[in-house]
């Protein structure tokens, strides 16, 4: 199964409300990153044990570790969880920027250094979320 098929199956397996929200987020992020690489992490480790929620990833940037090693990873990720949805915006160096810039305007969401967590899309301002995603993509492309 290719990545697009994995993503489609993952979204289709969500409960109805979450499925619609995940489809809408998928469309939104594809608009921001139309040529971005697609990723799918099923949340399982090498022993096939679940260690995290499955995540759909978009775009690509290089993570550099303290030991000098590097790894390619997605720029933007979305993950359904028990209480709602998380949007990950990776590559933003200033870990206070997202919360300070978008937090109060986002609506009913918890905004941290790289994650925006909310129950449903109707609880947040989708235009502000799109702006935060665009910022994350542009920032990681500059670095």
Secondary structure as UniProt FT lines:
FT   HELIX           3..12
FT   HELIX           16..32
FT   TURN            33..35
FT   STRAND          38..41
FT   TURN            46..47
FT   STRAND          55..58
FT   STRAND          61..64
FT   TURN            66..67
FT   STRAND          70..73
FT   STRAND          76..81
FT   TURN            82..83
FT   STRAND          84..89
FT   TURN            95..96
FT   HELIX           97..106
FT   STRAND          109..111
FT   STRAND          115..118
FT   HELIX           121..123
FT   HELIX           126..142
//
